[in-house]
Amino acid sequence: MVRHCVETLQPDFVFHLAAQPLVRLSYQEPVETYTTNVMGTVHVLEALRALKKPCAAILVTTDKCYENREWVHGYREEDPMGGFDPYSSSKGMAELAISAYRRSFFAGHPVKIASARAGNVIGGGDWALDRIVPDCVRSLQCGAPIGMRNPCATRPWQHVLEPLSGYLWLAARLSALTSNDSPLCSGFNFGPGHDANRTVGELVVEVLKHWPGSCEDQSDPHAHHEAKLLQLSTDKAHALLGWSPAWRFADAVRETITWYRQTQLCSDPARFESLMRGQIENYTAAAAGAGIPWAQQPFA
C-alpha cells in the first residue's frame, strides 16, 4: 500500500511521522508499537527505494531513541541508540533501519534521506492520553487538579512549530543536493534552548500562569519506568543548517495554552484557522528577527 502510494504520487518530498507515539501505551501494546514504528518505517524506506526520481525524505523518530543514561548533558546524534521501554527502543530500531537502508541502498540513488529527532513537543490540537499538556487542559476544563505522574522528570519542551521548521528546512536543503555523499543525509536533533529543559512540575506551574487552577503530585512508585532526565544537543543542526529555536520556554507554553483556551470558546473552523495562521506568522517573525536562515528565504 505504501509503495503503491509513492509510485502513484511520484513525490518531490516525503515526511514520515506516522507512529505509535506513547510510552505508557507501548507497555500495553508492545507488538503494535514495534510493528508500527519499526516495520512501518521499513515499508516507507522500501517504497522510497523503488522511486526513480529525485525526492527529499525526512523520517521522524524521537528524542527517546537514544540509550538514556540519565546524563546531565544533551545527547548528540552519534550517541548509541537504545531505549528502556518498547516505544523508545522501537524508535532506536527505526533509526538503525534508516541508517542501514541509507548505506545499503541509497548511495547514488535519486532519493536523499535524513532522520529527525525532536524534543518533547507541545502545541494546540494534541488530545492524546498520557501527555502532560492535554492532561492539564482536560483537568482545567472540568475544574479538577492537574495530576502529575512524574513531577521531577526533566524534558526538552518545545512548541510544535520548532521541529517542523527544522524538518522543512532540512528537506529543502536535501532537495538541493546533487549527491547522497553529504553530511545532510544523516540524523539531526531538533530541540529547544537550554532554558526549556524543565521538569514536569515547572511546566505545570507555567501552564497555570495562563489558565488558573491547581495541581497535585500523583507519583506512583510502582508505575512503569519512564526516563527522569532527557536533553538534546542541537549543535549539529546549528552548524550544518543554521537552525536554532526561535521561541523560549515561556513563549512555547503561552502559545500552546492560548490555543486551547481560545478554541474551547469557539467551534468555528475559520477561527481555528485564523488562530493557527497567526501563531505561524508570529513564530516566523520571531525566527526572522533572530536571523535564522530558513526565515530569511523568500517563500511564495
N, C-alpha and C positions, 0 to 999 in steps of 0.2 A: 504493500500500500504506500509506504513512504517513497520507495523508489519510483513507483508509478506517478506520484505527485510531482516529484522532482523532474522526471522525464517529460511530463506534460507541461509544466510551468516554465522549464528552462530558466531558472532564476539567475539574476546577477548577484543577489545576496541571500544568504540563509542565516537565520538566527535560531538556534536550537535552545529553548528554555524550558521545554516540557520536562516534568519531573514529578516524583512523589517527594514533596519538599519538607515533610515534618519529621522531626527527630522522634517524638513520642509515638507517632503512628507507625514508624518503622519498626518499633519493638512489637507492635501488634500484627503488622503485615510485612514481615521481612522478605518473603518471596516476591510479593508485588513490588516492594521497594527496589530490590535488586533487578528484577525483570524490567521495570520501567526505567530506572536510572542507568543501568549498565547496558542491557541489550537494546533499550530504546536509543541510546547514543550510538551503539554499533550499527543499528539499522540506518540511522541518518548518515553515518560515515560510508556505509555500503552504497547508499543512494548517491552520495556525492562522488564516490569513486567511479560510478558509471557515467557521470556527467562529462560531456566532451567539450564544454565551453568554459571561458573564464567565469569564475564565481568566487566571491569572498564569503567564507563561512565562519561564524562565531558560535562556538559551542560553550554554553554557560554551565558551570558546575556550582561551586560554593566555597566560602572561606573555610568550611569544615572538612574539606578534602585532605587537609594536612594531618599527619600524625601529631596529635595535640599533646605536647609535653608540658603544658601549662607554663610556657616561657613568658617572661615579662616583656620580651621584645617581639616585634611583628614577624610573622612567617614570611619568608621570601619564596619566590617561585621555584627555586631549586631545592627547597626542603622536601623531605620524604612525604609521599602520600600515605594515608592510613585512615584511622577512624575507629573509635571505640564501639559506636553503635551502628546498626545496619544502614541508616541514612548516610552518615559521614563516610563509612567505608565504601558504600556504593558509589559515592561521588569521587573518592580516591581511585576506585577501579575505573570509573569513566575517564578520569584524567589519564590513567595508564593506557587505556584503549585508544584515546585520541592520540597520544604520543606514539604508540606503536603503529597505528594506521598512517600517521603523518610520515614516519620514517620508512615504513614498508611499502606504501602505495602511492604517496603523493609527491615524491621527488620528480620534478619535471612535469607534473600534472597541471592542467589549467586552473584547478581549484586551489585556492590558498586558504589554509585552515589555522585558526588560533583558538585557544580556550580562554575563558574569562572566569575569575573567581571574585565574587563580590562579598562585601561585609554583610552585616545584619540589616536588611533593607526595611525601611518603614515608609509609609505613604498612604494616601487615601485610596479606598477601594478594596483593601485587604480585609476579608471577613473570615479567614481561616481560623479553625480552633487551635488552641495551644500556641498562639502567637501573642506576645505581650501587649502590643498596641491594640489589636482587635479585642483582646480580653479586657483591656482598660475601657474601651469605648462601650462594650456591652454592659459592663458594670456601671459605668457612669450614666448610661441611658436609663437604667432602671433604679438608680439611686443606691446601688449596693457598693460596699467597699471593694476596691481592686485587690484581688488576691495575687500575691507574688510567690511563685514556687521557688525561685532561686534569686532572692533579692541581692545577694552579693556577687552573682555571676557577672563578669565583665564581657562586653561585646563591642565591636566596632559599628556603632549605629550610624546609618546614612540614609538620606532621602533617596527614594527610588530613582529620581532623575539623575543622581550622581553616576551610578554604574551604567545607566542607559546611555548617558553621554559618552562614557568610555567605550561601550560596545559599538556605538555608531561611528565614533572616530576611528577606532581600531579597524572596523570594516572598511571605512573609506580609505585608510592608509593601505590595507591589504589589496584593495581593488586596483591601486596604482602600481603594484609590484609587477615586474616582468619575470620574476623567478621566485621559486619557493625557498631558495637559499638565502633567507633573510631572518634576522632575529625577531621580526614581527610575527613570523609563523611559529608561535610558541604560546606558553601560558602567561597570563597577565592578572595581577591583583588590581582590583578597583575598590579602594576603601576610603574611609574618611580621614580627616586630620586627627592628630593625637588628642585634641580636646574632646573628640567624640567617643573615645574609648572609656565608656562609663558603665557603672553597674546597673542592673535592672532597677534597683531601688532609686538610683539617681534619675533614670529615665522616667519612672513613675512620678517622682517629685516634679520633674519638668512638665509632664503632661498635665498635672494638677494645677499648674500656673495658668493654663489656658482653659481648663474645664474643671472647676472646683468640685471636690469630692474627698474621699478618704481612701486609705489603703491598709492592708494588713498582711503580715508575714504568714504564708501558708506553706512554709517549707515542710517537706516530708522526708525524714531520714531514710525511709525505705523506698523512695521513688527510684525510677530508672536513672542511670548515670547520665548526666549532662555536663559538658565542659564548664569549668569555673572561670577560666581565663583564656581569651582569644583575641589576637590582634593581627593585623595585616601590615606588611610593608608595601608601599606603593612606589618605591624608588624606581623600579623598572619602568612603570607606566609614565612616570615623570621624565625619566631620561630619554626614552625612545619615542614617546608620543607627545610629550609636553603636557600630559594630562595631570590635573590635580583637582581636588574637590573645591567647589565654589561656595558651598554653604557650611556654616559651623553647626555644631550640635543643636544649639538653641533654635537656629533657623529651621533645621530639619523637623524638629518636634513641633514648632509653631505652625509650619505649613501643613504638616500632617493632621494635627488636631483641628486646624481651621477647616480642612476639607470635610472631616467627619461632622463637625458642628454645623457647618453651613448646609451640607447636603441632607442632614436629618430634618431640617426645617422646610425643605422644598423638594418635591418629587419631579420637578420639571427637567427633562433631559437636557434642554437648552441651557438651563442653569448649571448643570454638571459640566457641560462642555465649556461654558464661559469660565467657570472656576478653574478647570484644568488648564485651559489655554493661558489664563492669567498666571498660574503658577509656573508654567513652562517659560513664559515671557520673563517673569521675574528671575527665574533661575538662569536663563540665558544672559540676561543683563548683568547678573552678578558674575557669571563666568567671563563675560566680555570685559567687565571692569577689572577683573583680576588678571587679564591678559592671557587667559587660557586659549591655546591655538584654535581649537575647534570652534570657539565662539567668535573668532575673527574672520571666519570664512563667509563669503557672500553666497548664502544658500537662497535658492529660489523659493 
